[in-house]
Amino acid sequence: MLPHHPHRDQIMLENVLSALSNPTRLAVVKELARTGPRSCGSLLPDISKSTLTHHWRALRDAGVVWQQPSGRENILTLRHEDLDARFPGLLDKIIEVAGS
Amino acid sequence: MLPHHPHRDQIMLENVLSALSNPTRLAVVKELARTGPRSCGSLLPDISKSTLTHHWRALRDAGVVWQQPSGRENILTLRHEDLDARFPGLLDKIIEVAGS
């Protein structure tokens, strides 16, 4: 497990909203909700590595995703259950209003 | 009417989430939802004027509030109807999960 994953109780609403206030990160979250866990490398192939690293960190530090090493890759998993425990229905609502 | 109020169709999800990703602004929005329109001067009396000006602008530019002059004051009104038209149920959900 990489560092900087907040425990469920440490997930703060302002950090979640801030993480999702970026269109690229919101698109990633929608994709993870649709498909389940994904390797970082399979998402957003046209964006530079340094920009992606920034986005993964923003999502991870806010408690929105787990980022776990698996072989030579990192796997992103949406923390849907943790987010629903803290803020019931919020993630689904944001994904819903974000449209297609 | 002061400048920088987006039309309903121009309200963007990322801007709304960003505006609400600050605890002070979220507290103001909750208060406006509870009480209805308020003068800027009646909210957050302990915060400096320049900081407040920044917060009102962030809320106004994102389309979260109307800021309208009334005599010597400015009145803040939550754009609940516009937000619900763009993102049904989102504002109520965020206020709900923000707790008391």
N, CA and C atoms of all chains as a GROMACS GRO file, in nm:
protein
  600
    1MET      N    1   0.085  -0.120   0.000
    1MET     CA    2   0.000   0.000   0.000
    1MET      C    3   0.088   0.125   0.000
    2LEU      N    4   0.062   0.216  -0.090
    2LEU     CA    5   0.133   0.343  -0.091
    2LEU      C    6   0.085   0.430   0.025
    3PRO      N    7   0.166   0.530   0.062
    3PRO     CA    8   0.126   0.615   0.175
    3PRO      C    9   0.011   0.709   0.139
    4HIS      N   10  -0.031   0.786   0.239
    4HIS     CA   11  -0.126   0.896   0.217
    4HIS      C   12  -0.267   0.852   0.184
    5HIS      N   13  -0.307   0.738   0.235
    5HIS     CA   14  -0.449   0.704   0.228
    5HIS      C   15  -0.512   0.738   0.362
    6PRO      N   16  -0.604   0.833   0.368
    6PRO     CA   17  -0.667   0.861   0.496
    6PRO      C   18  -0.756   0.743   0.539
    7HIS      N   19  -0.764   0.723   0.670
    7HIS     CA   20  -0.863   0.628   0.721
    7HIS      C   21  -1.002   0.681   0.693
    8ARG      N   22  -1.097   0.590   0.693
    8ARG     CA   23  -1.236   0.630   0.664
    8ARG      C   24  -1.279   0.752   0.747
    9ASP      N   25  -1.248   0.749   0.876
    9ASP     CA   26  -1.293   0.856   0.965
    9ASP      C   27  -1.223   0.989   0.936
   10GLN      N   28  -1.112   0.982   0.864
   10GLN     CA   29  -1.036   1.105   0.834
   10GLN      C   30  -1.078   1.167   0.700
   11ILE      N   31  -1.169   1.103   0.629
   11ILE     CA   32  -1.211   1.158   0.499
   11ILE      C   33  -1.297   1.281   0.525
   12MET      N   34  -1.256   1.393   0.466
   12MET     CA   35  -1.323   1.522   0.491
   12MET      C   36  -1.402   1.564   0.367
   13LEU      N   37  -1.522   1.615   0.392
   13LEU     CA   38  -1.608   1.655   0.281
   13LEU      C   39  -1.540   1.756   0.190
   14GLU      N   40  -1.474   1.855   0.249
   14GLU     CA   41  -1.413   1.959   0.166
   14GLU      C   42  -1.305   1.901   0.074
   15ASN      N   43  -1.235   1.800   0.123
   15ASN     CA   44  -1.130   1.740   0.039
   15ASN      C   45  -1.190   1.657  -0.075
   16VAL      N   46  -1.300   1.588  -0.045
   16VAL     CA   47  -1.367   1.508  -0.149
   16VAL      C   48  -1.421   1.601  -0.258
   17LEU      N   49  -1.488   1.709  -0.217
   17LEU     CA   50  -1.544   1.802  -0.315
   17LEU      C   51  -1.432   1.866  -0.397
   18SER      N   52  -1.323   1.899  -0.330
   18SER     CA   53  -1.210   1.960  -0.401
   18SER      C   54  -1.151   1.861  -0.502
   19ALA      N   55  -1.136   1.736  -0.461
   19ALA     CA   56  -1.080   1.635  -0.553
   19ALA      C   57  -1.170   1.617  -0.675
   20LEU      N   58  -1.301   1.626  -0.655
   20LEU     CA   59  -1.395   1.602  -0.765
   20LEU      C   60  -1.427   1.730  -0.843
   21SER      N   61  -1.367   1.841  -0.803
   21SER     CA   62  -1.395   1.968  -0.871
   21SER      C   63  -1.307   1.987  -0.995
   22ASN      N   64  -1.242   1.883  -1.037
   22ASN     CA   65  -1.160   1.886  -1.159
   22ASN      C   66  -1.219   1.789  -1.261
   23PRO      N   67  -1.245   1.834  -1.383
   23PRO     CA   68  -1.313   1.749  -1.482
   23PRO      C   69  -1.239   1.619  -1.512
   24THR      N   70  -1.106   1.624  -1.515
   24THR     CA   71  -1.030   1.502  -1.543
   24THR      C   72  -1.048   1.400  -1.431
   25ARG      N   73  -1.037   1.448  -1.307
   25ARG     CA   74  -1.053   1.356  -1.194
   25ARG      C   75  -1.197   1.304  -1.185
   26LEU      N   76  -1.293   1.389  -1.214
   26LEU     CA   77  -1.432   1.344  -1.211
   26LEU      C   78  -1.455   1.237  -1.318
   27ALA      N   79  -1.394   1.255  -1.435
   27ALA     CA   80  -1.408   1.155  -1.542
   27ALA      C   81  -1.347   1.022  -1.499
   28VAL      N   82  -1.234   1.026  -1.428
   28VAL     CA   83  -1.172   0.903  -1.380
   28VAL      C   84  -1.262   0.833  -1.279
   29VAL      N   85  -1.320   0.912  -1.189
   29VAL     CA   86  -1.408   0.854  -1.086
   29VAL      C   87  -1.531   0.789  -1.152
   30LYS      N   88  -1.586   0.855  -1.252
   30LYS     CA   89  -1.701   0.796  -1.323
   30LYS      C   90  -1.661   0.666  -1.391
   31GLU      N   91  -1.543   0.663  -1.447
   31GLU     CA   92  -1.495   0.543  -1.517
   31GLU      C   93  -1.473   0.429  -1.416
   32LEU      N   94  -1.414   0.461  -1.301
   32LEU     CA   95  -1.392   0.358  -1.198
   32LEU      C   96  -1.526   0.306  -1.145
   33ALA      N   97  -1.624   0.394  -1.133
   33ALA     CA   98  -1.756   0.352  -1.086
   33ALA      C   99  -1.821   0.257  -1.187
   34ARG      N  100  -1.793   0.282  -1.314
   34ARG     CA  101  -1.855   0.204  -1.421
   34ARG      C  102  -1.789   0.068  -1.438
   35THR      N  103  -1.654   0.066  -1.426
   35THR     CA  104  -1.582  -0.056  -1.465
   35THR      C  105  -1.524  -0.133  -1.348
   36GLY      N  106  -1.518  -0.072  -1.229
   36GLY     CA  107  -1.445  -0.135  -1.120
   36GLY      C  108  -1.298  -0.097  -1.128
   37PRO      N  109  -1.213  -0.159  -1.042
   37PRO     CA  110  -1.072  -0.122  -1.032
   37PRO      C  111  -1.001  -0.124  -1.167
   38ARG      N  112  -0.909  -0.030  -1.183
   38ARG     CA  113  -0.835  -0.018  -1.310
   38ARG      C  114  -0.689   0.012  -1.280
   39SER      N  115  -0.602  -0.031  -1.371
   39SER     CA  116  -0.462   0.010  -1.360
   39SER      C  117  -0.452   0.156  -1.400
   40CYS      N  118  -0.362   0.228  -1.332
   40CYS     CA  119  -0.341   0.369  -1.365
   40CYS      C  120  -0.309   0.386  -1.514
   41GLY      N  121  -0.230   0.292  -1.566
   41GLY     CA  122  -0.185   0.304  -1.705
   41GLY      C  123  -0.297   0.288  -1.808
   42SER      N  124  -0.410   0.232  -1.766
   42SER     CA  125  -0.520   0.210  -1.860
   42SER      C  126  -0.614   0.329  -1.868
   43LEU      N  127  -0.586   0.431  -1.784
   43LEU     CA  128  -0.673   0.549  -1.779
   43LEU      C  129  -0.599   0.668  -1.839
   44LEU      N  130  -0.668   0.748  -1.918
   44LEU     CA  131  -0.615   0.875  -1.967
   44LEU      C  132  -0.479   0.862  -2.035
   45PRO      N  133  -0.468   0.779  -2.138
   45PRO     CA  134  -0.338   0.755  -2.202
   45PRO      C  135  -0.276   0.879  -2.266
   46ASP      N  136  -0.358   0.982  -2.290
   46ASP     CA  137  -0.306   1.100  -2.362
   46ASP      C  138  -0.254   1.209  -2.268
   47ILE      N  139  -0.256   1.185  -2.139
   47ILE     CA  140  -0.213   1.288  -2.043
   47ILE      C  141  -0.075   1.253  -1.989
   48SER      N  142   0.008   1.357  -1.969
   48SER     CA  143   0.146   1.334  -1.929
   48SER      C  144   0.153   1.267  -1.792
   49LYS      N  145   0.261   1.194  -1.769
   49LYS     CA  146   0.276   1.117  -1.647
   49LYS      C  147   0.275   1.206  -1.523
   50SER      N  148   0.341   1.322  -1.534
   50SER     CA  149   0.348   1.409  -1.415
   50SER      C  150   0.210   1.465  -1.380
   51THR      N  151   0.132   1.496  -1.483
   51THR     CA  152  -0.004   1.544  -1.456
   51THR      C  153  -0.088   1.433  -1.394
   52LEU      N  154  -0.074   1.312  -1.446
   52LEU     CA  155  -0.149   1.200  -1.390
   52LEU      C  156  -0.111   1.175  -1.246
   53THR      N  157   0.020   1.180  -1.216
   53THR     CA  158   0.065   1.158  -1.078
   53THR      C  159  -0.002   1.257  -0.984
   54HIS      N  160  -0.013   1.383  -1.031
   54HIS     CA  161  -0.081   1.486  -0.952
   54HIS      C  162  -0.227   1.448  -0.928
   55HIS      N  163  -0.295   1.402  -1.034
   55HIS     CA  164  -0.437   1.368  -1.020
   55HIS      C  165  -0.457   1.248  -0.928
   56TRP      N  166  -0.372   1.143  -0.944
   56TRP     CA  167  -0.388   1.025  -0.858
   56TRP      C  168  -0.368   1.063  -0.712
   57ARG      N  169  -0.270   1.149  -0.688
   57ARG     CA  170  -0.244   1.191  -0.550
   57ARG      C  171  -0.363   1.269  -0.492
   58ALA      N  172  -0.420   1.358  -0.573
   58ALA     CA  173  -0.534   1.437  -0.526
   58ALA      C  174  -0.651   1.346  -0.488
   59LEU      N  175  -0.677   1.247  -0.572
   59LEU     CA  176  -0.787   1.154  -0.543
   59LEU      C  177  -0.755   1.067  -0.421
   60ARG      N  178  -0.632   1.022  -0.413
   60ARG     CA  179  -0.590   0.934  -0.303
   60ARG      C  180  -0.588   1.009  -0.171
   61ASP      N  181  -0.528   1.126  -0.169
   61ASP     CA  182  -0.517   1.202  -0.044
   61ASP      C  183  -0.653   1.244   0.010
   62ALA      N  184  -0.749   1.264  -0.080
   62ALA     CA  185  -0.884   1.301  -0.036
   62ALA      C  186  -0.963   1.181   0.014
   63GLY      N  187  -0.913   1.060  -0.011
   63GLY     CA  188  -0.985   0.939   0.032
   63GLY      C  189  -1.084   0.890  -0.072
   64VAL      N  190  -1.071   0.937  -0.195
   64VAL     CA  191  -1.166   0.898  -0.300
   64VAL      C  192  -1.128   0.763  -0.362
   65VAL      N  193  -0.997   0.736  -0.372
   65VAL     CA  194  -0.953   0.609  -0.430
   65VAL      C  195  -0.844   0.546  -0.343
   66TRP      N  196  -0.836   0.411  -0.354
   66TRP     CA  197  -0.716   0.339  -0.311
   66TRP      C  198  -0.622   0.332  -0.430
   67GLN      N  199  -0.493   0.350  -0.405
   67GLN     CA  200  -0.392   0.330  -0.509
   67GLN      C  201  -0.297   0.224  -0.458
   68GLN      N  202  -0.305   0.104  -0.516
   68GLN     CA  203  -0.231  -0.011  -0.463
   68GLN      C  204  -0.139  -0.069  -0.569
   69PRO      N  205  -0.012  -0.093  -0.532
   69PRO     CA  206   0.078  -0.156  -0.628
   69PRO      C  207   0.036  -0.300  -0.656
   70SER      N  208   0.051  -0.339  -0.782
   70SER     CA  209   0.022  -0.476  -0.822
   70SER      C  210   0.119  -0.510  -0.933
   71GLY      N  211   0.225  -0.584  -0.897
   71GLY     CA  212   0.331  -0.609  -0.995
   71GLY      C  213   0.396  -0.478  -1.032
   72ARG      N  214   0.404  -0.451  -1.161
   72ARG     CA  215   0.469  -0.326  -1.206
   72ARG      C  216   0.369  -0.213  -1.224
   73GLU      N  217   0.246  -0.236  -1.187
   73GLU     CA  218   0.143  -0.134  -1.206
   73GLU      C  219   0.085  -0.089  -1.072
   74ASN      N  220   0.011   0.021  -1.077
   74ASN     CA  221  -0.069   0.063  -0.964
   74ASN      C  222  -0.216   0.050  -1.003
   75ILE      N  223  -0.292  -0.003  -0.910
   75ILE     CA  224  -0.435  -0.023  -0.935
   75ILE      C  225  -0.514   0.082  -0.857
   76LEU      N  226  -0.607   0.147  -0.924
   76LEU     CA  227  -0.697   0.243  -0.861
   76LEU      C  228  -0.832   0.177  -0.835
   77THR      N  229  -0.879   0.192  -0.712
   77THR     CA  230  -1.009   0.140  -0.674
   77THR      C  231  -1.088   0.250  -0.606
   78LEU      N  232  -1.209   0.271  -0.649
   78LEU     CA  233  -1.295   0.372  -0.588
   78LEU      C  234  -1.330   0.329  -0.445
   79ARG      N  235  -1.319   0.422  -0.348
   79ARG     CA  236  -1.354   0.388  -0.209
   79ARG      C  237  -1.503   0.416  -0.185
   80HIS      N  238  -1.584   0.351  -0.266
   80HIS     CA  239  -1.728   0.378  -0.266
   80HIS      C  240  -1.788   0.353  -0.128
   81GLU      N  241  -1.750   0.240  -0.068
   81GLU     CA  242  -1.808   0.203   0.062
   81GLU      C  243  -1.768   0.302   0.171
   82ASP      N  244  -1.641   0.340   0.172
   82ASP     CA  245  -1.595   0.437   0.272
   82ASP      C  246  -1.664   0.572   0.253
   83LEU      N  247  -1.676   0.615   0.128
   83LEU     CA  248  -1.739   0.745   0.102
   83LEU      C  249  -1.887   0.741   0.139
   84ASP      N  250  -1.952   0.629   0.111
   84ASP     CA  251  -2.094   0.618   0.147
   84ASP      C  252  -2.114   0.612   0.298
   85ALA      N  253  -2.017   0.554   0.367
   85ALA     CA  254  -2.027   0.550   0.514
   85ALA      C  255  -2.014   0.690   0.572
   86ARG      N  256  -1.929   0.770   0.513
   86ARG     CA  257  -1.907   0.907   0.562
   86ARG      C  258  -2.016   1.003   0.512
   87PHE      N  259  -2.049   0.992   0.384
   87PHE     CA  260  -2.139   1.089   0.318
   87PHE      C  261  -2.240   1.012   0.232
   88PRO      N  262  -2.344   0.957   0.297
   88PRO     CA  263  -2.434   0.864   0.226
   88PRO      C  264  -2.494   0.924   0.099
   89GLY      N  265  -2.471   0.854  -0.010
   89GLY     CA  266  -2.533   0.893  -0.137
   89GLY      C  267  -2.463   1.003  -0.213
   90LEU      N  268  -2.362   1.066  -0.152
   90LEU     CA  269  -2.299   1.181  -0.218
   90LEU      C  270  -2.230   1.144  -0.349
   91LEU      N  271  -2.150   1.038  -0.345
   91LEU     CA  272  -2.074   1.003  -0.465
   91LEU      C  273  -2.168   0.968  -0.581
   92ASP      N  274  -2.271   0.888  -0.551
   92ASP     CA  275  -2.366   0.851  -0.657
   92ASP      C  276  -2.435   0.975  -0.713
   93LYS      N  277  -2.469   1.069  -0.625
   93LYS     CA  278  -2.536   1.190  -0.671
   93LYS      C  279  -2.445   1.272  -0.762
   94ILE      N  280  -2.319   1.287  -0.724
   94ILE     CA  281  -2.227   1.364  -0.807
   94ILE      C  282  -2.207   1.296  -0.943
   95ILE      N  283  -2.191   1.163  -0.941
   95ILE     CA  284  -2.176   1.090  -1.067
   95ILE      C  285  -2.301   1.106  -1.153
   96GLU      N  286  -2.417   1.102  -1.087
   96GLU     CA  287  -2.544   1.114  -1.160
   96GLU      C  288  -2.555   1.251  -1.230
   97VAL      N  289  -2.527   1.358  -1.156
   97VAL     CA  290  -2.547   1.491  -1.214
   97VAL      C  291  -2.432   1.528  -1.310
   98ALA      N  292  -2.320   1.456  -1.300
   98ALA     CA  293  -2.209   1.482  -1.391
   98ALA      C  294  -2.243   1.440  -1.534
   99GLY      N  295  -2.346   1.358  -1.548
   99GLY     CA  296  -2.391   1.320  -1.682
   99GLY      C  297  -2.293   1.228  -1.752
  100SER      N  298  -2.310   1.212  -1.881
  100SER     CA  299  -2.231   1.112  -1.954
  100SER      C  300  -2.110   1.176  -2.020
  101MET      N  301  -2.751   4.485  -1.008
  101MET     CA  302  -2.687   4.353  -1.005
  101MET      C  303  -2.536   4.370  -1.027
  102LEU      N  304  -2.457   4.311  -0.940
  102LEU     CA  305  -2.313   4.312  -0.959
  102LEU      C  306  -2.274   4.220  -1.074
  103PRO      N  307  -2.155   4.238  -1.129
  103PRO     CA  308  -2.115   4.153  -1.242
  103PRO      C  309  -2.082   4.010  -1.199
  104HIS      N  310  -2.049   3.928  -1.298
  104HIS     CA  311  -1.994   3.794  -1.274
  104HIS      C  312  -2.096   3.694  -1.218
  105HIS      N  313  -2.222   3.711  -1.252
  105HIS     CA  314  -2.317   3.604  -1.222
  105HIS      C  315  -2.335   3.522  -1.349
  106PRO      N  316  -2.296   3.395  -1.349
  106PRO     CA  317  -2.320   3.314  -1.469
  106PRO      C  318  -2.470   3.290  -1.488
  107HIS      N  319  -2.510   3.281  -1.614
  107HIS     CA  320  -2.646   3.237  -1.641
  107HIS      C  321  -2.660   3.091  -1.599
  108ARG      N  322  -2.784   3.051  -1.578
  108ARG     CA  323  -2.810   2.914  -1.533
  108ARG      C  324  -2.734   2.812  -1.620
  109ASP      N  325  -2.742   2.830  -1.751
  109ASP     CA  326  -2.681   2.731  -1.841
  109ASP      C  327  -2.529   2.731  -1.835
  110GLN      N  328  -2.473   2.836  -1.778
  110GLN     CA  329  -2.327   2.846  -1.769
  110GLN      C  330  -2.273   2.792  -1.637
  111ILE      N  331  -2.362   2.750  -1.549
  111ILE     CA  332  -2.315   2.698  -1.419
  111ILE      C  333  -2.251   2.562  -1.443
  112MET      N  334  -2.125   2.547  -1.401
  112MET     CA  335  -2.048   2.425  -1.426
  112MET      C  336  -2.031   2.346  -1.297
  113LEU      N  337  -2.045   2.215  -1.308
  113LEU     CA  338  -2.035   2.130  -1.190
  113LEU      C  339  -1.901   2.148  -1.119
  114GLU      N  340  -1.792   2.152  -1.195
  114GLU     CA  341  -1.660   2.163  -1.130
  114GLU      C  342  -1.648   2.293  -1.049
  115ASN      N  343  -1.711   2.400  -1.099
  115ASN     CA  344  -1.704   2.526  -1.026
  115ASN      C  345  -1.788   2.523  -0.899
  116VAL      N  346  -1.903   2.459  -0.906
  116VAL     CA  347  -1.989   2.448  -0.788
  116VAL      C  348  -1.918   2.366  -0.680
  117LEU      N  349  -1.861   2.251  -0.720
  117LEU     CA  350  -1.791   2.166  -0.623
  117LEU      C  351  -1.672   2.239  -0.564
  118SER      N  352  -1.601   2.314  -0.648
  118SER     CA  353  -1.486   2.389  -0.598
  118SER      C  354  -1.530   2.496  -0.500
  119ALA      N  355  -1.638   2.567  -0.531
  119ALA     CA  356  -1.687   2.671  -0.441
  119ALA      C  357  -1.728   2.612  -0.306
  120LEU      N  358  -1.783   2.492  -0.308
  120LEU     CA  359  -1.832   2.429  -0.184
  120LEU      C  360  -1.724   2.348  -0.114
  121SER      N  361  -1.605   2.343  -0.171
  121SER     CA  362  -1.498   2.263  -0.110
  121SER      C  363  -1.423   2.342  -0.002
  122ASN      N  364  -1.478   2.453   0.039
  122ASN     CA  365  -1.419   2.533   0.147
  122ASN      C  366  -1.518   2.536   0.264
  123PRO      N  367  -1.473   2.502   0.385
  123PRO     CA  368  -1.565   2.491   0.499
  123PRO      C  369  -1.640   2.621   0.530
  124THR      N  370  -1.573   2.736   0.512
  124THR     CA  371  -1.640   2.864   0.540
  124THR      C  372  -1.754   2.886   0.440
  125ARG      N  373  -1.723   2.862   0.313
  125ARG     CA  374  -1.828   2.883   0.212
  125ARG      C  375  -1.941   2.782   0.227
  126LEU      N  376  -1.906   2.660   0.263
  126LEU     CA  377  -2.010   2.559   0.283
  126LEU      C  378  -2.100   2.599   0.401
  127ALA      N  379  -2.041   2.655   0.505
  127ALA     CA  380  -2.120   2.700   0.620
  127ALA      C  381  -2.214   2.814   0.580
  128VAL      N  382  -2.167   2.903   0.496
  128VAL     CA  383  -2.252   3.013   0.448
  128VAL      C  384  -2.370   2.958   0.368
  129VAL      N  385  -2.341   2.863   0.281
  129VAL     CA  386  -2.447   2.805   0.197
  129VAL      C  387  -2.550   2.734   0.285
  130LYS      N  388  -2.505   2.663   0.385
  130LYS     CA  389  -2.600   2.597   0.477
  130LYS      C  390  -2.686   2.700   0.549
  131GLU      N  391  -2.625   2.810   0.589
  131GLU     CA  392  -2.698   2.915   0.660
  131GLU      C  393  -2.801   2.981   0.567
  132LEU      N  394  -2.762   3.006   0.443
  132LEU     CA  395  -2.856   3.066   0.347
  132LEU      C  396  -2.972   2.969   0.317
  133ALA      N  397  -2.942   2.840   0.312
  133ALA     CA  398  -3.048   2.742   0.288
  133ALA      C  399  -3.145   2.738   0.405
  134ARG      N  400  -3.093   2.763   0.525
  134ARG     CA  401  -3.176   2.756   0.646
  134ARG      C  402  -3.261   2.880   0.664
  135THR      N  403  -3.201   2.997   0.635
  135THR     CA  404  -3.268   3.122   0.672
  135THR      C  405  -3.325   3.200   0.554
  136GLY      N  406  -3.286   3.165   0.431
  136GLY     CA  407  -3.321   3.250   0.318
  136GLY      C  408  -3.219   3.362   0.301
  137PRO      N  409  -3.247   3.458   0.210
  137PRO     CA  410  -3.150   3.563   0.178
  137PRO      C  411  -3.099   3.638   0.300
  138ARG      N  412  -2.974   3.675   0.296
  138ARG     CA  413  -2.910   3.745   0.409
  138ARG      C  414  -2.818   3.855   0.356
  139SER      N  415  -2.805   3.959   0.436
  139SER     CA  416  -2.706   4.060   0.402
  139SER      C  417  -2.567   4.003   0.428
  140CYS      N  418  -2.472   4.040   0.342
  140CYS     CA  419  -2.334   3.993   0.361
  140CYS      C  420  -2.284   4.027   0.501
  141GLY      N  421  -2.321   4.146   0.549
  141GLY     CA  422  -2.272   4.191   0.679
  141GLY      C  423  -2.323   4.110   0.797
  142SER      N  424  -2.430   4.033   0.775
  142SER     CA  425  -2.487   3.956   0.887
  142SER      C  426  -2.425   3.818   0.898
  143LEU      N  427  -2.335   3.786   0.802
  143LEU     CA  428  -2.273   3.653   0.800
  143LEU      C  429  -2.126   3.665   0.838
  144LEU      N  430  -2.078   3.574   0.919
  144LEU     CA  431  -1.936   3.563   0.950
  144LEU      C  432  -1.874   3.694   1.000
  145PRO      N  433  -1.926   3.752   1.106
  145PRO     CA  434  -1.876   3.883   1.152
  145PRO      C  435  -1.730   3.881   1.196
  146ASP      N  436  -1.675   3.763   1.224
  146ASP     CA  437  -1.538   3.757   1.276
  146ASP      C  438  -1.433   3.742   1.167
  147ILE      N  439  -1.473   3.742   1.042
  147ILE     CA  440  -1.377   3.722   0.933
  147ILE      C  441  -1.351   3.855   0.864
  148SER      N  442  -1.226   3.875   0.823
  148SER     CA  443  -1.186   4.004   0.765
  148SER      C  444  -1.259   4.031   0.634
  149LYS      N  445  -1.277   4.159   0.605
  149LYS     CA  446  -1.355   4.198   0.488
  149LYS      C  447  -1.294   4.145   0.358
  150SER      N  448  -1.160   4.146   0.349
  150SER     CA  449  -1.099   4.101   0.224
  150SER      C  450  -1.119   3.950   0.203
  151THR      N  451  -1.114   3.876   0.314
  151THR     CA  452  -1.139   3.732   0.302
  151THR      C  453  -1.284   3.706   0.263
  152LEU      N  454  -1.375   3.782   0.323
  152LEU     CA  455  -1.516   3.765   0.287
  152LEU      C  456  -1.540   3.797   0.140
  153THR      N  457  -1.480   3.906   0.095
  153THR     CA  458  -1.496   3.944  -0.046
  153THR      C  459  -1.454   3.830  -0.138
  154HIS      N  460  -1.344   3.765  -0.101
  154HIS     CA  461  -1.296   3.649  -0.178
  154HIS      C  462  -1.401   3.536  -0.177
  155HIS      N  463  -1.456   3.509  -0.060
  155HIS     CA  464  -1.555   3.400  -0.050
  155HIS      C  465  -1.683   3.433  -0.127
  156TRP      N  466  -1.730   3.558  -0.116
  156TRP     CA  467  -1.855   3.594  -0.189
  156TRP      C  468  -1.832   3.581  -0.338
  157ARG      N  469  -1.715   3.623  -0.384
  157ARG     CA  470  -1.686   3.613  -0.527
  157ARG      C  471  -1.682   3.468  -0.573
  158ALA      N  472  -1.619   3.382  -0.492
  158ALA     CA  473  -1.609   3.240  -0.530
  158ALA      C  474  -1.748   3.179  -0.542
  159LEU      N  475  -1.835   3.211  -0.447
  159LEU     CA  476  -1.972   3.157  -0.452
  159LEU      C  477  -2.050   3.216  -0.570
  160ARG      N  478  -2.033   3.345  -0.591
  160ARG     CA  479  -2.107   3.415  -0.697
  160ARG      C  480  -2.059   3.370  -0.836
  161ASP      N  481  -1.929   3.366  -0.856
  161ASP     CA  482  -1.874   3.328  -0.987
  161ASP      C  483  -1.909   3.184  -1.024
  162ALA      N  484  -1.925   3.099  -0.924
  162ALA     CA  485  -1.961   2.959  -0.951
  162ALA      C  486  -2.109   2.943  -0.979
  163GLY      N  487  -2.188   3.048  -0.952
  163GLY     CA  488  -2.333   3.039  -0.972
  163GLY      C  489  -2.407   2.985  -0.852
  164VAL      N  490  -2.344   2.983  -0.736
  164VAL     CA  491  -2.408   2.928  -0.616
  164VAL      C  492  -2.498   3.031  -0.549
  165VAL      N  493  -2.460   3.159  -0.555
  165VAL     CA  494  -2.543   3.264  -0.493
  165VAL      C  495  -2.559   3.382  -0.589
  166TRP      N  496  -2.670   3.455  -0.570
  166TRP     CA  497  -2.683   3.590  -0.622
  166TRP      C  498  -2.628   3.686  -0.517
  167GLN      N  499  -2.556   3.787  -0.562
  167GLN     CA  500  -2.512   3.894  -0.472
  167GLN      C  501  -2.567   4.024  -0.528
  168GLN      N  502  -2.667   4.081  -0.460
  168GLN     CA  503  -2.740   4.196  -0.513
  168GLN      C  504  -2.734   4.313  -0.418
  169PRO      N  505  -2.700   4.433  -0.469
  169PRO     CA  506  -2.700   4.550  -0.383
  169PRO      C  507  -2.842   4.584  -0.337
  170SER      N  508  -2.854   4.626  -0.212
  170SER     CA  509  -2.982   4.669  -0.156
  170SER      C  510  -2.949   4.780  -0.058
  171GLY      N  511  -2.970   4.905  -0.102
  171GLY     CA  512  -2.929   5.018  -0.019
  171GLY      C  513  -2.778   5.016  -0.002
  172ARG      N  514  -2.734   5.021   0.121
  172ARG     CA  515  -2.589   5.022   0.146
  172ARG      C  516  -2.533   4.882   0.167
  173GLU      N  517  -2.616   4.781   0.151
  173GLU     CA  518  -2.571   4.644   0.176
  173GLU      C  519  -2.576   4.561   0.048
  174ASN      N  520  -2.514   4.445   0.056
  174ASN     CA  521  -2.530   4.344  -0.048
  174ASN      C  522  -2.604   4.226   0.012
  175ILE      N  523  -2.700   4.176  -0.064
  175ILE     CA  524  -2.781   4.063  -0.017
  175ILE      C  525  -2.737   3.937  -0.091
  176LEU      N  526  -2.715   3.831  -0.016
  176LEU     CA  527  -2.681   3.701  -0.075
  176LEU      C  528  -2.805   3.612  -0.076
  177THR      N  529  -2.831   3.552  -0.192
  177THR     CA  530  -2.944   3.461  -0.207
  177THR      C  531  -2.894   3.333  -0.272
  178LEU      N  532  -2.925   3.220  -0.213
  178LEU     CA  533  -2.885   3.092  -0.271
  178LEU      C  534  -2.959   3.070  -0.403
  179ARG      N  535  -2.889   3.027  -0.506
  179ARG     CA  536  -2.953   3.000  -0.637
  179ARG      C  537  -3.001   2.855  -0.641
  180HIS      N  538  -3.084   2.822  -0.544
  180HIS     CA  539  -3.127   2.684  -0.526
  180HIS      C  540  -3.197   2.630  -0.651
  181GLU      N  541  -3.286   2.714  -0.706
  181GLU     CA  542  -3.365   2.670  -0.822
  181GLU      C  543  -3.274   2.648  -0.944
  182ASP      N  544  -3.182   2.740  -0.967
  182ASP     CA  545  -3.090   2.725  -1.080
  182ASP      C  546  -3.001   2.603  -1.063
  183LEU      N  547  -2.952   2.583  -0.941
  183LEU     CA  548  -2.865   2.467  -0.918
  183LEU      C  549  -2.942   2.336  -0.934
  184ASP      N  550  -3.067   2.336  -0.887
  184ASP     CA  551  -3.147   2.213  -0.901
  184ASP      C  552  -3.182   2.186  -1.047
  185ALA      N  553  -3.199   2.294  -1.124
  185ALA     CA  554  -3.228   2.275  -1.266
  185ALA      C  555  -3.108   2.214  -1.337
  186ARG      N  556  -2.988   2.253  -1.297
  186ARG     CA  557  -2.867   2.204  -1.362
  186ARG      C  558  -2.825   2.067  -1.306
  187PHE      N  559  -2.833   2.054  -1.172
  187PHE     CA  560  -2.781   1.934  -1.104
  187PHE      C  561  -2.883   1.890  -0.998
  188PRO      N  562  -2.988   1.820  -1.042
  188PRO     CA  563  -3.102   1.792  -0.953
  188PRO      C  564  -3.059   1.722  -0.823
  189GLY      N  565  -3.093   1.784  -0.712
  189GLY     CA  566  -3.071   1.722  -0.581
  189GLY      C  567  -2.931   1.736  -0.527
  190LEU      N  568  -2.839   1.791  -0.605
  190LEU     CA  569  -2.699   1.795  -0.560
  190LEU      C  570  -2.680   1.884  -0.438
  191LEU      N  571  -2.735   2.004  -0.444
  191LEU     CA  572  -2.715   2.098  -0.333
  191LEU      C  573  -2.773   2.042  -0.203
  192ASP      N  574  -2.894   1.989  -0.211
  192ASP     CA  575  -2.955   1.933  -0.090
  192ASP      C  576  -2.871   1.817  -0.035
  193LYS      N  577  -2.818   1.736  -0.125
  193LYS     CA  578  -2.737   1.621  -0.080
  193LYS      C  579  -2.609   1.670  -0.010
  194ILE      N  580  -2.544   1.770  -0.067
  194ILE     CA  581  -2.421   1.820  -0.005
  194ILE      C  582  -2.452   1.882   0.132
  195ILE      N  583  -2.561   1.959   0.139
  195ILE     CA  584  -2.599   2.020   0.268
  195ILE      C  585  -2.631   1.908   0.369
  196GLU      N  586  -2.700   1.804   0.320
  196GLU     CA  587  -2.737   1.694   0.410
  196GLU      C  588  -2.613   1.624   0.468
  197VAL      N  589  -2.517   1.591   0.382
  197VAL     CA  590  -2.402   1.516   0.430
  197VAL      C  591  -2.303   1.605   0.506
  198ALA      N  592  -2.315   1.738   0.487
  198ALA     CA  593  -2.227   1.829   0.560
  198ALA      C  594  -2.259   1.832   0.708
  199GLY      N  595  -2.376   1.781   0.746
  199GLY     CA  596  -2.412   1.772   0.888
  199GLY      C  597  -2.440   1.908   0.948
  200SER      N  598  -2.441   1.911   1.079
  200SER     CA  599  -2.483   2.034   1.150
  200SER      C  600  -2.364   2.120   1.186
   0.00000   0.00000   0.00000
